Amino acid sequence: MARLSLASLRTRLLLLVLLAVIPALGLTLYTNLEERQLRKALVQEHAMRLSRLVSADYERLIEDAQQLLVTLAQLPAVHDLNLAACNALLADLLAQRSSYANLGVIDADGDIFCSALPTDELYLGDRTYFRRALETSDFAIGEYQVGRITHKATVNFGYPVLDDAGRVHAVVFAALDLAWLNELAGQAELPPGTMLTVIDRNGTILSRYPDDGKWIGKPMPEPLVLNAIQTQKGNGTTDAPGTDGIPRLFSFAPFGGAAQSADAYVSVGIPAAVAFAGVNQILARNIAMLGIVAGLALAAAWVGGNLFIVRQIRALVEATKRVAAGELGVRTGLPPGQGELGQLAGAFDQMAESLERAHERRILEEELRRKNYQLEQQNLAIQEAN
């Protein structure tokens, strides 16, 4: 029982040390949580900077497309709707401008008239850029789309071709190839494993980096991210696995100019292991240091408990047992001290000394009574003899 009690006391000492470590562990975890939230904010800011970079480059391309279309609308091959000359001119220009997927002219009825890329008869009168150019008689920007001629993700621009009476009799268009986003992403020095995706408002992929071409024109394969984009209206972050199963921190922001801010979104997915690499290292380091401190504290509690508490209590217990067995001369052997255990040991030694003296007095009294009895018996014998 004594050993069990001493072991229980030692266990309680160790538990007290662990209880003292728990607040430090909680503070470490709380600090790590704050750092992770800060890291999320930094990743979102990185995505927004990338979106602004993309948008700025996009605005430059819009200006370039407008200048190109205004010039084309004045050239005789386009203005006079000369089919052979128009095809040759546009094919030559397309070969010089790699940022465009196609150049062409649509007549007033919405049918393709000429194109840099060969094509059969095709109706394009339902395209937004064509209708806007007809209605406004000015430069028009279309929606993001997958081209019927190019089969590529593009955004098309249109500009009206006016006849001598000032009426729109055709629309010249330029299809900007969104593949330039991949080139821009490649130059942005994104962290390893990062995915950059541009989707339209319906969730259709317009550009994806890195990509082998199989996702263009298909729905975004990360439904959790798509739902977050639509729910948070294009600004925010979310945690979700990518198509490869790797957990990622996705950040997204609107893409495009002011006229198209709700038509497309840029999503940047950074692997969680990369995004939180520094935070995880700090957490691992802090927990390791806390573990070392806790280990030292436990060792100190173990050694100090044995040295200053358990050893003294054991001496008291052993002395108590021996006194209870009749060894009244036993003392704890502990030096007198100011602490509670020292005072207890001193009180025990005084008690044992008092018991020993009382026992000695009882022995003397018994001896005296025995001798007195013997003397009385001797006196009686002498009296009888006389």
Salt bridges, closest charged atoms under 4 A:
GLU45 OE2 - ARG52 NH2 3.09
ASP57 OD1 - ARG60 NH2 2.71
ASP64 OD2 - ARG97 NH1 3.22
ASP80 OD1 - HIS79 ND1 3.08
ASP126 OD2 - ARG148 NH2 2.53
GLU143 OE2 - ARG201 NH2 2.63
ASP163 OD2 - ARG167 NE 3.50
ASP177 OD2 - LYS152 NZ 3.74
GLU222 OE2 - ARG208 NH2 2.71
ASP239 OD2 - LYS40 NZ 3.08
ASP244 OD1 - ARG248 NH1 2.72
ASP263 OD1 - ARG201 NH1 3.55
GLU327 OE1 - ARG322 NH2 2.84
GLU353 OE2 - ARG357 NH2 2.48
GLU356 OE1 - ARG331 NH2 2.86
GLU366 OE2 - ARG369 NH2 2.02
GLU367 OE2 - ARG370 NH2 2.17
